[in-house]
Amino acid sequence: MKMSTTVVGLVMAMVSSTALAAGSGEGHSAPGPIPTLNEGLMTAFAAVGVFLICFIVLAVLVWPKISKGLAEREAKIRSEIEAAENARAQAKAALEMYQKNLAEANAKAQAMIQEAKAQQQAQLVEMKAKAEAQMAMEKDKVMREIDAAKKQALAEIYSQTSGIATMVAGRILQREVNGADAEKFTLEAISSFK
């Protein structure tokens, strides 16, 4: 700030000295519409001086700040572009990972569904086999019970038949048939039914 004040002071001094020099020309003729070389020389030096002073002030004080600001802005823009590129790459990687995880989850879900179906089918087959085995055991049990009841019924029939046959034979023979004779007749009767 101090230097710019000094520069402004120098410029003002040069302009005022040029004006004084132009105004103190007592022995000179009046200036014409087109200045002569002597009349414009001081103005030209003043203009060149002002230009050089402005150029030096701008080159020393202003231009480095502008250059620094532009460089910082460029660096900031570059870093923001790099950050955006990194964020884009990370988002793309995250999307790819998400899609991969989603595909894996779908595959696992399908595998679990298939496994559940297979387990259900196996349980159904197992339950059907157990039911068939249970039915076969029940059928065998019922058949054994029927056979036992049949044998018991036949035994009762045979015993009653033998009693009746013994009584009939006793009446026919008019004698009393003993136990050995009754058994003999019963076995003969049974063998004839078979």
PyMOL CGO cylinders between C-alpha atoms (Angstrom):
from pymol import cmd
from pymol.cgo import CYLINDER

trace = [
    CYLINDER, 0.00, 0.00, 0.00, 2.86, 2.37, 0.86, 0.3, 1, 1, 1, 1, 1, 1,
    CYLINDER, 2.86, 2.37, 0.86, 4.52, 1.70, -2.50, 0.3, 1, 1, 1, 1, 1, 1,
    CYLINDER, 4.52, 1.70, -2.50, 1.34, 2.41, -4.45, 0.3, 1, 1, 1, 1, 1, 1,
    CYLINDER, 1.34, 2.41, -4.45, 0.98, 5.74, -2.62, 0.3, 1, 1, 1, 1, 1, 1,
    CYLINDER, 0.98, 5.74, -2.62, 4.57, 6.60, -3.55, 0.3, 1, 1, 1, 1, 1, 1,
    CYLINDER, 4.57, 6.60, -3.55, 3.95, 5.69, -7.19, 0.3, 1, 1, 1, 1, 1, 1,
    CYLINDER, 3.95, 5.69, -7.19, 0.80, 7.80, -7.31, 0.3, 1, 1, 1, 1, 1, 1,
    CYLINDER, 0.80, 7.80, -7.31, 2.74, 10.73, -5.82, 0.3, 1, 1, 1, 1, 1, 1,
    CYLINDER, 2.74, 10.73, -5.82, 5.48, 10.42, -8.46, 0.3, 1, 1, 1, 1, 1, 1,
    CYLINDER, 5.48, 10.42, -8.46, 2.93, 10.32, -11.27, 0.3, 1, 1, 1, 1, 1, 1,
    CYLINDER, 2.93, 10.32, -11.27, 1.25, 13.44, -9.93, 0.3, 1, 1, 1, 1, 1, 1,
    CYLINDER, 1.25, 13.44, -9.93, 4.60, 15.23, -9.64, 0.3, 1, 1, 1, 1, 1, 1,
    CYLINDER, 4.60, 15.23, -9.64, 5.49, 14.43, -13.23, 0.3, 1, 1, 1, 1, 1, 1,
    CYLINDER, 5.49, 14.43, -13.23, 2.14, 15.55, -14.57, 0.3, 1, 1, 1, 1, 1, 1,
    CYLINDER, 2.14, 15.55, -14.57, 2.27, 18.79, -12.60, 0.3, 1, 1, 1, 1, 1, 1,
    CYLINDER, 2.27, 18.79, -12.60, 5.88, 19.51, -13.66, 0.3, 1, 1, 1, 1, 1, 1,
    CYLINDER, 5.88, 19.51, -13.66, 4.88, 18.98, -17.28, 0.3, 1, 1, 1, 1, 1, 1,
    CYLINDER, 4.88, 18.98, -17.28, 2.00, 21.37, -16.85, 0.3, 1, 1, 1, 1, 1, 1,
    CYLINDER, 2.00, 21.37, -16.85, 4.24, 23.95, -15.18, 0.3, 1, 1, 1, 1, 1, 1,
    CYLINDER, 4.24, 23.95, -15.18, 6.84, 23.65, -17.89, 0.3, 1, 1, 1, 1, 1, 1,
    CYLINDER, 6.84, 23.65, -17.89, 4.22, 24.15, -20.53, 0.3, 1, 1, 1, 1, 1, 1,
    CYLINDER, 4.22, 24.15, -20.53, 2.73, 27.11, -18.69, 0.3, 1, 1, 1, 1, 1, 1,
    CYLINDER, 2.73, 27.11, -18.69, 6.07, 28.88, -18.00, 0.3, 1, 1, 1, 1, 1, 1,
    CYLINDER, 6.07, 28.88, -18.00, 6.95, 29.42, -21.63, 0.3, 1, 1, 1, 1, 1, 1,
    CYLINDER, 6.95, 29.42, -21.63, 7.04, 33.27, -21.45, 0.3, 1, 1, 1, 1, 1, 1,
    CYLINDER, 7.04, 33.27, -21.45, 9.44, 33.83, -24.27, 0.3, 1, 1, 1, 1, 1, 1,
    CYLINDER, 9.44, 33.83, -24.27, 7.85, 31.39, -26.56, 0.3, 1, 1, 1, 1, 1, 1,
    CYLINDER, 7.85, 31.39, -26.56, 5.20, 31.88, -29.09, 0.3, 1, 1, 1, 1, 1, 1,
    CYLINDER, 5.20, 31.88, -29.09, 1.68, 30.74, -28.55, 0.3, 1, 1, 1, 1, 1, 1,
    CYLINDER, 1.68, 30.74, -28.55, 1.14, 27.09, -29.16, 0.3, 1, 1, 1, 1, 1, 1,
    CYLINDER, 1.14, 27.09, -29.16, -0.51, 26.17, -32.42, 0.3, 1, 1, 1, 1, 1, 1,
    CYLINDER, -0.51, 26.17, -32.42, -3.19, 23.65, -33.20, 0.3, 1, 1, 1, 1, 1, 1,
    CYLINDER, -3.19, 23.65, -33.20, -0.55, 20.99, -33.94, 0.3, 1, 1, 1, 1, 1, 1,
    CYLINDER, -0.55, 20.99, -33.94, 2.20, 20.92, -31.33, 0.3, 1, 1, 1, 1, 1, 1,
    CYLINDER, 2.20, 20.92, -31.33, 5.76, 21.13, -32.50, 0.3, 1, 1, 1, 1, 1, 1,
    CYLINDER, 5.76, 21.13, -32.50, 8.47, 18.71, -31.53, 0.3, 1, 1, 1, 1, 1, 1,
    CYLINDER, 8.47, 18.71, -31.53, 9.62, 20.88, -28.63, 0.3, 1, 1, 1, 1, 1, 1,
    CYLINDER, 9.62, 20.88, -28.63, 6.10, 21.38, -27.32, 0.3, 1, 1, 1, 1, 1, 1,
    CYLINDER, 6.10, 21.38, -27.32, 5.18, 17.63, -27.33, 0.3, 1, 1, 1, 1, 1, 1,
    CYLINDER, 5.18, 17.63, -27.33, 8.50, 16.32, -26.10, 0.3, 1, 1, 1, 1, 1, 1,
    CYLINDER, 8.50, 16.32, -26.10, 7.82, 16.88, -22.46, 0.3, 1, 1, 1, 1, 1, 1,
    CYLINDER, 7.82, 16.88, -22.46, 4.33, 15.39, -22.75, 0.3, 1, 1, 1, 1, 1, 1,
    CYLINDER, 4.33, 15.39, -22.75, 5.78, 12.34, -24.50, 0.3, 1, 1, 1, 1, 1, 1,
    CYLINDER, 5.78, 12.34, -24.50, 8.36, 11.83, -21.74, 0.3, 1, 1, 1, 1, 1, 1,
    CYLINDER, 8.36, 11.83, -21.74, 5.69, 12.24, -19.12, 0.3, 1, 1, 1, 1, 1, 1,
    CYLINDER, 5.69, 12.24, -19.12, 3.44, 9.68, -20.90, 0.3, 1, 1, 1, 1, 1, 1,
    CYLINDER, 3.44, 9.68, -20.90, 6.33, 7.21, -21.26, 0.3, 1, 1, 1, 1, 1, 1,
    CYLINDER, 6.33, 7.21, -21.26, 7.29, 7.75, -17.62, 0.3, 1, 1, 1, 1, 1, 1,
    CYLINDER, 7.29, 7.75, -17.62, 3.72, 7.23, -16.43, 0.3, 1, 1, 1, 1, 1, 1,
    CYLINDER, 3.72, 7.23, -16.43, 3.46, 4.13, -18.60, 0.3, 1, 1, 1, 1, 1, 1,
    CYLINDER, 3.46, 4.13, -18.60, 6.73, 2.71, -17.23, 0.3, 1, 1, 1, 1, 1, 1,
    CYLINDER, 6.73, 2.71, -17.23, 5.75, 3.48, -13.65, 0.3, 1, 1, 1, 1, 1, 1,
    CYLINDER, 5.75, 3.48, -13.65, 2.32, 1.87, -14.16, 0.3, 1, 1, 1, 1, 1, 1,
    CYLINDER, 2.32, 1.87, -14.16, 3.92, -1.11, -15.86, 0.3, 1, 1, 1, 1, 1, 1,
    CYLINDER, 3.92, -1.11, -15.86, 6.46, -1.56, -13.06, 0.3, 1, 1, 1, 1, 1, 1,
    CYLINDER, 6.46, -1.56, -13.06, 3.79, -1.19, -10.36, 0.3, 1, 1, 1, 1, 1, 1,
    CYLINDER, 3.79, -1.19, -10.36, 1.52, -3.64, -12.14, 0.3, 1, 1, 1, 1, 1, 1,
    CYLINDER, 1.52, -3.64, -12.14, 4.38, -6.08, -12.84, 0.3, 1, 1, 1, 1, 1, 1,
    CYLINDER, 4.38, -6.08, -12.84, 5.69, -5.97, -9.29, 0.3, 1, 1, 1, 1, 1, 1,
    CYLINDER, 5.69, -5.97, -9.29, 2.55, -5.62, -7.23, 0.3, 1, 1, 1, 1, 1, 1,
    CYLINDER, 2.55, -5.62, -7.23, -0.51, -6.68, -9.20, 0.3, 1, 1, 1, 1, 1, 1,
    CYLINDER, -0.51, -6.68, -9.20, 0.55, -9.27, -11.73, 0.3, 1, 1, 1, 1, 1, 1,
    CYLINDER, 0.55, -9.27, -11.73, 2.11, -11.72, -9.16, 0.3, 1, 1, 1, 1, 1, 1,
    CYLINDER, 2.11, -11.72, -9.16, -1.11, -11.63, -7.14, 0.3, 1, 1, 1, 1, 1, 1,
    CYLINDER, -1.11, -11.63, -7.14, -3.20, -12.24, -10.27, 0.3, 1, 1, 1, 1, 1, 1,
    CYLINDER, -3.20, -12.24, -10.27, -0.84, -15.04, -11.37, 0.3, 1, 1, 1, 1, 1, 1,
    CYLINDER, -0.84, -15.04, -11.37, -0.92, -16.57, -7.90, 0.3, 1, 1, 1, 1, 1, 1,
    CYLINDER, -0.92, -16.57, -7.90, -4.73, -16.37, -7.80, 0.3, 1, 1, 1, 1, 1, 1,
    CYLINDER, -4.73, -16.37, -7.80, -5.01, -17.94, -11.26, 0.3, 1, 1, 1, 1, 1, 1,
    CYLINDER, -5.01, -17.94, -11.26, -2.55, -20.69, -10.32, 0.3, 1, 1, 1, 1, 1, 1,
    CYLINDER, -2.55, -20.69, -10.32, -4.46, -21.41, -7.11, 0.3, 1, 1, 1, 1, 1, 1,
    CYLINDER, -4.46, -21.41, -7.11, -7.74, -21.45, -8.99, 0.3, 1, 1, 1, 1, 1, 1,
    CYLINDER, -7.74, -21.45, -8.99, -6.28, -23.80, -11.61, 0.3, 1, 1, 1, 1, 1, 1,
    CYLINDER, -6.28, -23.80, -11.61, -4.94, -26.09, -8.86, 0.3, 1, 1, 1, 1, 1, 1,
    CYLINDER, -4.94, -26.09, -8.86, -8.31, -26.04, -7.10, 0.3, 1, 1, 1, 1, 1, 1,
    CYLINDER, -8.31, -26.04, -7.10, -10.16, -26.85, -10.33, 0.3, 1, 1, 1, 1, 1, 1,
    CYLINDER, -10.16, -26.85, -10.33, -7.71, -29.68, -11.08, 0.3, 1, 1, 1, 1, 1, 1,
    CYLINDER, -7.71, -29.68, -11.08, -8.07, -31.10, -7.57, 0.3, 1, 1, 1, 1, 1, 1,
    CYLINDER, -8.07, -31.10, -7.57, -11.87, -30.88, -7.81, 0.3, 1, 1, 1, 1, 1, 1,
    CYLINDER, -11.87, -30.88, -7.81, -11.78, -32.64, -11.20, 0.3, 1, 1, 1, 1, 1, 1,
    CYLINDER, -11.78, -32.64, -11.20, -9.54, -35.36, -9.73, 0.3, 1, 1, 1, 1, 1, 1,
    CYLINDER, -9.54, -35.36, -9.73, -11.84, -35.68, -6.71, 0.3, 1, 1, 1, 1, 1, 1,
    CYLINDER, -11.84, -35.68, -6.71, -14.85, -35.96, -9.03, 0.3, 1, 1, 1, 1, 1, 1,
    CYLINDER, -14.85, -35.96, -9.03, -13.06, -38.60, -11.10, 0.3, 1, 1, 1, 1, 1, 1,
    CYLINDER, -13.06, -38.60, -11.10, -12.16, -40.52, -7.93, 0.3, 1, 1, 1, 1, 1, 1,
    CYLINDER, -12.16, -40.52, -7.93, -15.75, -40.26, -6.68, 0.3, 1, 1, 1, 1, 1, 1,
    CYLINDER, -15.75, -40.26, -6.68, -17.03, -41.46, -10.04, 0.3, 1, 1, 1, 1, 1, 1,
    CYLINDER, -17.03, -41.46, -10.04, -14.61, -44.40, -9.98, 0.3, 1, 1, 1, 1, 1, 1,
    CYLINDER, -14.61, -44.40, -9.98, -15.63, -45.24, -6.42, 0.3, 1, 1, 1, 1, 1, 1,
    CYLINDER, -15.63, -45.24, -6.42, -19.32, -45.01, -7.32, 0.3, 1, 1, 1, 1, 1, 1,
    CYLINDER, -19.32, -45.01, -7.32, -18.75, -47.26, -10.32, 0.3, 1, 1, 1, 1, 1, 1,
    CYLINDER, -18.75, -47.26, -10.32, -16.86, -49.77, -8.17, 0.3, 1, 1, 1, 1, 1, 1,
    CYLINDER, -16.86, -49.77, -8.17, -19.59, -49.64, -5.53, 0.3, 1, 1, 1, 1, 1, 1,
    CYLINDER, -19.59, -49.64, -5.53, -22.25, -50.19, -8.20, 0.3, 1, 1, 1, 1, 1, 1,
    CYLINDER, -22.25, -50.19, -8.20, -20.35, -53.14, -9.62, 0.3, 1, 1, 1, 1, 1, 1,
    CYLINDER, -20.35, -53.14, -9.62, -19.92, -54.60, -6.13, 0.3, 1, 1, 1, 1, 1, 1,
    CYLINDER, -19.92, -54.60, -6.13, -23.62, -54.06, -5.42, 0.3, 1, 1, 1, 1, 1, 1,
    CYLINDER, -23.62, -54.06, -5.42, -24.60, -55.78, -8.66, 0.3, 1, 1, 1, 1, 1, 1,
    CYLINDER, -24.60, -55.78, -8.66, -22.19, -58.64, -7.92, 0.3, 1, 1, 1, 1, 1, 1,
    CYLINDER, -22.19, -58.64, -7.92, -23.58, -59.02, -4.39, 0.3, 1, 1, 1, 1, 1, 1,
    CYLINDER, -23.58, -59.02, -4.39, -27.12, -58.88, -5.74, 0.3, 1, 1, 1, 1, 1, 1,
    CYLINDER, -27.12, -58.88, -5.74, -26.34, -61.60, -8.29, 0.3, 1, 1, 1, 1, 1, 1,
    CYLINDER, -26.34, -61.60, -8.29, -24.73, -63.73, -5.58, 0.3, 1, 1, 1, 1, 1, 1,
    CYLINDER, -24.73, -63.73, -5.58, -27.74, -63.21, -3.30, 0.3, 1, 1, 1, 1, 1, 1,
    CYLINDER, -27.74, -63.21, -3.30, -30.10, -64.20, -6.14, 0.3, 1, 1, 1, 1, 1, 1,
    CYLINDER, -30.10, -64.20, -6.14, -28.01, -67.29, -6.82, 0.3, 1, 1, 1, 1, 1, 1,
    CYLINDER, -28.01, -67.29, -6.82, -27.99, -68.21, -3.12, 0.3, 1, 1, 1, 1, 1, 1,
    CYLINDER, -27.99, -68.21, -3.12, -31.74, -67.66, -2.91, 0.3, 1, 1, 1, 1, 1, 1,
    CYLINDER, -31.74, -67.66, -2.91, -32.32, -69.88, -5.95, 0.3, 1, 1, 1, 1, 1, 1,
    CYLINDER, -32.32, -69.88, -5.95, -30.02, -72.53, -4.48, 0.3, 1, 1, 1, 1, 1, 1,
    CYLINDER, -30.02, -72.53, -4.48, -31.89, -72.34, -1.17, 0.3, 1, 1, 1, 1, 1, 1,
    CYLINDER, -31.89, -72.34, -1.17, -35.23, -72.65, -2.97, 0.3, 1, 1, 1, 1, 1, 1,
    CYLINDER, -35.23, -72.65, -2.97, -33.97, -75.66, -4.93, 0.3, 1, 1, 1, 1, 1, 1,
    CYLINDER, -33.97, -75.66, -4.93, -32.58, -77.20, -1.75, 0.3, 1, 1, 1, 1, 1, 1,
    CYLINDER, -32.58, -77.20, -1.75, -35.90, -76.63, 0.04, 0.3, 1, 1, 1, 1, 1, 1,
    CYLINDER, -35.90, -76.63, 0.04, -37.77, -78.22, -2.86, 0.3, 1, 1, 1, 1, 1, 1,
    CYLINDER, -37.77, -78.22, -2.86, -35.40, -81.17, -2.84, 0.3, 1, 1, 1, 1, 1, 1,
    CYLINDER, -35.40, -81.17, -2.84, -35.80, -81.55, 0.94, 0.3, 1, 1, 1, 1, 1, 1,
    CYLINDER, -35.80, -81.55, 0.94, -39.56, -81.31, 0.60, 0.3, 1, 1, 1, 1, 1, 1,
    CYLINDER, -39.56, -81.31, 0.60, -39.56, -83.94, -2.14, 0.3, 1, 1, 1, 1, 1, 1,
    CYLINDER, -39.56, -83.94, -2.14, -37.29, -86.19, -0.04, 0.3, 1, 1, 1, 1, 1, 1,
    CYLINDER, -37.29, -86.19, -0.04, -39.57, -85.76, 2.97, 0.3, 1, 1, 1, 1, 1, 1,
    CYLINDER, -39.57, -85.76, 2.97, -42.59, -86.51, 0.82, 0.3, 1, 1, 1, 1, 1, 1,
    CYLINDER, -42.59, -86.51, 0.82, -40.96, -89.68, -0.51, 0.3, 1, 1, 1, 1, 1, 1,
    CYLINDER, -40.96, -89.68, -0.51, -39.91, -90.65, 3.01, 0.3, 1, 1, 1, 1, 1, 1,
    CYLINDER, -39.91, -90.65, 3.01, -43.39, -90.01, 4.41, 0.3, 1, 1, 1, 1, 1, 1,
    CYLINDER, -43.39, -90.01, 4.41, -44.93, -91.99, 1.55, 0.3, 1, 1, 1, 1, 1, 1,
    CYLINDER, -44.93, -91.99, 1.55, -42.53, -94.87, 2.16, 0.3, 1, 1, 1, 1, 1, 1,
    CYLINDER, -42.53, -94.87, 2.16, -43.29, -94.78, 5.90, 0.3, 1, 1, 1, 1, 1, 1,
    CYLINDER, -43.29, -94.78, 5.90, -47.02, -94.69, 5.19, 0.3, 1, 1, 1, 1, 1, 1,
    CYLINDER, -47.02, -94.69, 5.19, -46.73, -97.59, 2.77, 0.3, 1, 1, 1, 1, 1, 1,
    CYLINDER, -46.73, -97.59, 2.77, -44.61, -99.52, 5.28, 0.3, 1, 1, 1, 1, 1, 1,
    CYLINDER, -44.61, -99.52, 5.28, -47.13, -98.75, 8.02, 0.3, 1, 1, 1, 1, 1, 1,
    CYLINDER, -47.13, -98.75, 8.02, -49.97, -99.85, 5.76, 0.3, 1, 1, 1, 1, 1, 1,
    CYLINDER, -49.97, -99.85, 5.76, -48.08, -103.03, 4.88, 0.3, 1, 1, 1, 1, 1, 1,
    CYLINDER, -48.08, -103.03, 4.88, -47.49, -103.74, 8.59, 0.3, 1, 1, 1, 1, 1, 1,
    CYLINDER, -47.49, -103.74, 8.59, -51.15, -103.05, 9.37, 0.3, 1, 1, 1, 1, 1, 1,
    CYLINDER, -51.15, -103.05, 9.37, -52.17, -105.28, 6.47, 0.3, 1, 1, 1, 1, 1, 1,
    CYLINDER, -52.17, -105.28, 6.47, -49.86, -108.04, 7.68, 0.3, 1, 1, 1, 1, 1, 1,
    CYLINDER, -49.86, -108.04, 7.68, -51.20, -107.63, 11.21, 0.3, 1, 1, 1, 1, 1, 1,
    CYLINDER, -51.20, -107.63, 11.21, -54.79, -107.74, 9.98, 0.3, 1, 1, 1, 1, 1, 1,
    CYLINDER, -54.79, -107.74, 9.98, -54.01, -110.76, 7.78, 0.3, 1, 1, 1, 1, 1, 1,
    CYLINDER, -54.01, -110.76, 7.78, -52.40, -112.54, 10.74, 0.3, 1, 1, 1, 1, 1, 1,
    CYLINDER, -52.40, -112.54, 10.74, -55.42, -111.69, 12.88, 0.3, 1, 1, 1, 1, 1, 1,
    CYLINDER, -55.42, -111.69, 12.88, -57.72, -112.93, 10.11, 0.3, 1, 1, 1, 1, 1, 1,
    CYLINDER, -57.72, -112.93, 10.11, -55.66, -116.11, 9.77, 0.3, 1, 1, 1, 1, 1, 1,
    CYLINDER, -55.66, -116.11, 9.77, -55.67, -116.57, 13.53, 0.3, 1, 1, 1, 1, 1, 1,
    CYLINDER, -55.67, -116.57, 13.53, -59.43, -115.96, 13.67, 0.3, 1, 1, 1, 1, 1, 1,
    CYLINDER, -59.43, -115.96, 13.67, -59.92, -118.29, 10.69, 0.3, 1, 1, 1, 1, 1, 1,
    CYLINDER, -59.92, -118.29, 10.69, -57.84, -121.02, 12.33, 0.3, 1, 1, 1, 1, 1, 1,
    CYLINDER, -57.84, -121.02, 12.33, -59.68, -120.53, 15.58, 0.3, 1, 1, 1, 1, 1, 1,
    CYLINDER, -59.68, -120.53, 15.58, -63.03, -120.61, 13.79, 0.3, 1, 1, 1, 1, 1, 1,
    CYLINDER, -63.03, -120.61, 13.79, -61.99, -123.70, 11.85, 0.3, 1, 1, 1, 1, 1, 1,
    CYLINDER, -61.99, -123.70, 11.85, -60.76, -125.33, 15.04, 0.3, 1, 1, 1, 1, 1, 1,
    CYLINDER, -60.76, -125.33, 15.04, -64.10, -124.58, 16.69, 0.3, 1, 1, 1, 1, 1, 1,
    CYLINDER, -64.10, -124.58, 16.69, -65.95, -125.80, 13.61, 0.3, 1, 1, 1, 1, 1, 1,
    CYLINDER, -65.95, -125.80, 13.61, -63.82, -128.95, 13.56, 0.3, 1, 1, 1, 1, 1, 1,
    CYLINDER, -63.82, -128.95, 13.56, -64.37, -129.56, 17.22, 0.3, 1, 1, 1, 1, 1, 1,
    CYLINDER, -64.37, -129.56, 17.22, -68.13, -129.01, 16.89, 0.3, 1, 1, 1, 1, 1, 1,
    CYLINDER, -68.13, -129.01, 16.89, -68.20, -131.03, 13.72, 0.3, 1, 1, 1, 1, 1, 1,
    CYLINDER, -68.20, -131.03, 13.72, -66.35, -133.84, 15.36, 0.3, 1, 1, 1, 1, 1, 1,
    CYLINDER, -66.35, -133.84, 15.36, -68.75, -133.74, 18.27, 0.3, 1, 1, 1, 1, 1, 1,
    CYLINDER, -68.75, -133.74, 18.27, -71.70, -133.86, 15.91, 0.3, 1, 1, 1, 1, 1, 1,
    CYLINDER, -71.70, -133.86, 15.91, -70.04, -136.50, 13.77, 0.3, 1, 1, 1, 1, 1, 1,
    CYLINDER, -70.04, -136.50, 13.77, -69.34, -138.59, 16.85, 0.3, 1, 1, 1, 1, 1, 1,
    CYLINDER, -69.34, -138.59, 16.85, -72.91, -138.31, 17.95, 0.3, 1, 1, 1, 1, 1, 1,
    CYLINDER, -72.91, -138.31, 17.95, -74.15, -139.17, 14.46, 0.3, 1, 1, 1, 1, 1, 1,
    CYLINDER, -74.15, -139.17, 14.46, -71.74, -142.07, 14.21, 0.3, 1, 1, 1, 1, 1, 1,
    CYLINDER, -71.74, -142.07, 14.21, -72.81, -143.28, 17.61, 0.3, 1, 1, 1, 1, 1, 1,
    CYLINDER, -72.81, -143.28, 17.61, -76.40, -143.26, 16.54, 0.3, 1, 1, 1, 1, 1, 1,
    CYLINDER, -76.40, -143.26, 16.54, -75.59, -144.95, 13.29, 0.3, 1, 1, 1, 1, 1, 1,
    CYLINDER, -75.59, -144.95, 13.29, -73.45, -147.56, 14.92, 0.3, 1, 1, 1, 1, 1, 1,
    CYLINDER, -73.45, -147.56, 14.92, -75.62, -147.59, 17.93, 0.3, 1, 1, 1, 1, 1, 1,
    CYLINDER, -75.62, -147.59, 17.93, -72.76, -147.74, 20.15, 0.3, 1, 1, 1, 1, 1, 1,
    CYLINDER, -72.76, -147.74, 20.15, -70.83, -145.22, 22.02, 0.3, 1, 1, 1, 1, 1, 1,
    CYLINDER, -70.83, -145.22, 22.02, -67.76, -143.83, 20.28, 0.3, 1, 1, 1, 1, 1, 1,
    CYLINDER, -67.76, -143.83, 20.28, -64.84, -143.19, 22.61, 0.3, 1, 1, 1, 1, 1, 1,
    CYLINDER, -64.84, -143.19, 22.61, -62.31, -140.36, 22.37, 0.3, 1, 1, 1, 1, 1, 1,
    CYLINDER, -62.31, -140.36, 22.37, -59.84, -142.24, 20.16, 0.3, 1, 1, 1, 1, 1, 1,
    CYLINDER, -59.84, -142.24, 20.16, -62.56, -143.13, 17.70, 0.3, 1, 1, 1, 1, 1, 1,
    CYLINDER, -62.56, -143.13, 17.70, -63.81, -139.53, 17.68, 0.3, 1, 1, 1, 1, 1, 1,
    CYLINDER, -63.81, -139.53, 17.68, -60.36, -138.22, 16.96, 0.3, 1, 1, 1, 1, 1, 1,
    CYLINDER, -60.36, -138.22, 16.96, -59.92, -140.71, 14.15, 0.3, 1, 1, 1, 1, 1, 1,
    CYLINDER, -59.92, -140.71, 14.15, -63.23, -139.69, 12.58, 0.3, 1, 1, 1, 1, 1, 1,
    CYLINDER, -63.23, -139.69, 12.58, -62.40, -136.03, 12.98, 0.3, 1, 1, 1, 1, 1, 1,
    CYLINDER, -62.40, -136.03, 12.98, -59.05, -136.35, 11.23, 0.3, 1, 1, 1, 1, 1, 1,
    CYLINDER, -59.05, -136.35, 11.23, -60.69, -138.26, 8.39, 0.3, 1, 1, 1, 1, 1, 1,
    CYLINDER, -60.69, -138.26, 8.39, -63.35, -135.56, 8.06, 0.3, 1, 1, 1, 1, 1, 1,
    CYLINDER, -63.35, -135.56, 8.06, -60.81, -132.78, 8.11, 0.3, 1, 1, 1, 1, 1, 1,
    CYLINDER, -60.81, -132.78, 8.11, -58.67, -134.42, 5.47, 0.3, 1, 1, 1, 1, 1, 1,
    CYLINDER, -58.67, -134.42, 5.47, -61.72, -134.78, 3.23, 0.3, 1, 1, 1, 1, 1, 1,
    CYLINDER, -61.72, -134.78, 3.23, -62.39, -130.99, 3.48, 0.3, 1, 1, 1, 1, 1, 1,
    CYLINDER, -62.39, -130.99, 3.48, -58.87, -130.06, 2.52, 0.3, 1, 1, 1, 1, 1, 1,
]
cmd.load_cgo(trace, "trace")
